[in-house]
Amino acid sequence: MSDFKDTFAIAASGMRAQASRMKLVAQNIANADTPGFHRKEVSFEAGGRDMPEGTVRTGPVRLDRTELSRIYDPSHPMADTTGHYDGSNVNTLIEIADSREAKRGYEANLKMFDQARQMSRSLLELLRK
């Protein structure tokens, strides 16, 4: 039964990591029009020593340091003397692609979790007979 426990832990860690990634994507999209906003990114790392091999966790949240877009709007309160201000570096097309990738990763881990649950249920029924 330890193998099933490890499988559940691996799948659950993957779902947690992808949910964290989706949360950051949502924050990025929500702040796409916020002046001076830097896109947030997260990477995945191997789980800790006390976790089964194959588990993942999210690393530290990093800010994307690519250059901010310069927007010309002389009427904007943050505009400088040339009429420009710093926008954000969020590309909504990239964020949509990241959200789809996170969704598919979450669904794959959920499917693995469900398969392990069905296998453990079948094993228990076989043992009862």
N, C-alpha and C positions, 0 to 999 in steps of 0.2 A: 504494500500500500504506500510505501515511501515514494515510489516512482510516480504514483498518481498525485501525491502531495506536491512533489517537485514540479510536475506538469502544471498543476493549478497555480503554483507560485510563479512560474515562468510566464504563463499566460496573463495572470493578473498584473504582473510587473509591466508587461508590454502594454496592457490596456491603460494603466496609470500613466506611463510615459507618453503614450499617444494623446491621452486626454490633456496632459499638461501642454503638449505641443499645440493642440487645438485651441487651448485657452490663450496662448500667446498669439496665435494667428488671429483670433477674434479681437484681441487688444490692438494688434497692428492695424487691422482693417478699420476698427472704430476710430483710430487716431490718424488715419491717412491724411486728413486735412488739417491736422494740428500743426501750427508753425513750430519748427525746431524739433519735431519728434523724430527720434531714431528708432528704427525697426528693431524689435527684440528677437533674438534667436536662442535656441537651446539645442544642446547636443545630448546624445545618449551615451551612457557609460555602462560598463559591466557592473552587475550587482555587487554588494559587499561580501565580505568573507563569510558572514553568517547566513548568506542566502545561497540557494542552489545554483550550480553552474548554468549559465544561460539566461539568468535574470538580468534585467536592465533597470537603470534608473536615469533620471535626467541629471545632467550636469548643471553647472551654474548658468544663469541667464546672462547672455552677453548682448551688448548693443552693437548693431551693425554700424560700423564707422565709415561707410561709404558717404560720399559728399551729399549734402542736402541740396534739394532742388532750389534754384533761385527763381522767385516769382516776382513779376513786375506788376505792381498795383500801388501807385502813388497815394491812393486814398486809404490804404491799410494803415492802422495805427503803428504797426511794427516796421513800416517801410523806412529805409534809410534815405539819405539825401538824393540818391539816384532813383528812388522809387521802387527798390527791390527789397524783398525780405526772404528769409530762409523758410522753405516749406519743409516737408518731411521727405525721408528717403524710402517710404513705403510704396512698393509697386503692387497694386491690387491683383494684377494677373499672377504674380509670383505667390501672393498670399492664397489665392484661390487654388493654385496648383498644390501648395503645401497643405491646405486643408483637405483636399481630396486624397493626398498621399497619407495623411494622418488618419483619415477616416478608413481607408483601406487597411492600414496597419492595425487599427483598432478592431475592425471586423475580422481580420485574420486571427488575431489573438482570441477574440470572442469565440470564433469557430473552433479553435484548438481547445479552449476551455470547455465548450459544449461537448466536443467529441470525447474528451477525457471523462466528463461527467457521465455520458452514456456508456462508456466502456466500464467505468466503475460500477454503475448500476447493473449492467449485464453480468459482471463478475460476481456481484453479491447474489443475484438470482441463481446463478449456476452453483454457488456454494450452498444455497438453501436446499437445493434438490438432493 
